[in-house]
Amino acid sequence: MMKCLLVLLLLGLEILPASFGEAAALDRYRQILLEGRYTIEYHNITPAERVTNRDRVHLFGKTGLAVAQNDYLTNRPRKGMIVSRGEDRYEEVGDEEFAACRLTKGGEDFFFTKYKGKGGYEYFGTKKNQVTANNRNYLAEALEGKSYGDEDMSRIINALLSAGRPQGWAQVAAGTLAGGVTYEDYQGKSEDRTQIIRCYFTGGVLTKIAVAEFGADAAGNLTGHKCIIAVKAFTAAPREEYLSLPAKLADVTKRKEAKAK
């Protein structure tokens, strides 16, 4: 009982009667994900945890105190986008000034960054305006699930996709809040951690996701994490313009020519 109350306090949620008379509103979004054709845009509005009151960390994990030398700060909300059309995918995470990007196309991954310049966005892959493909990591996807931008969103979507499966997440509550906003709660549990995900809907449209998890560390101390995702778009229409490399960014991959049969 104490664990459940702690999770609810972390999320700032109310306990309301559950109602399971109708299909879960999240089912439509699961189906979109399973069909593999979608555009998701979101803001992770919970700033990343900071080691000290002065540290700065950008997307590549390097630290420093010179703000001007770090494009992506831990105290800024993160923006994310995922576009999928079958095996072709695009992921982006960052902010208006700087973002890390990955385009998956034809069994290859293209990693690059984009940043605001004087004449619009500039791109950097292996060097400015050039990028080299990497082989797609199918093993990592099989073991960990697909990536959906930042770590929080990736864990959330992979968890929600497992709902209803054996050993997967389970829906544990549903109800209505003030203003007609509805919610659905999903819970996952391992030997040492408990997690709750609450999805908020306005008129059946997914608008927000809140997450809290807690457990004990090796020393037996209670630890936890929470985040809030504002969902800006979640549709079954992939934004095709993101499924090709930007016009400024040249593919300079040296590929072996296919042998003639």
Helices and strands as residue ranges (DSSP letters): H 2-11, H 27-35, E 37-44, E 56-57, E 63-64, G 67-69, E 78-85, E 88-94, E 98-105, E 108-117, E 120-124, E 130-131, E 134-135, H 138-144, H 151-161, E 170-176, G 178-180, E 182-189, E 193-202, E 205-216, E 222-235, G 240-242, E 250-251
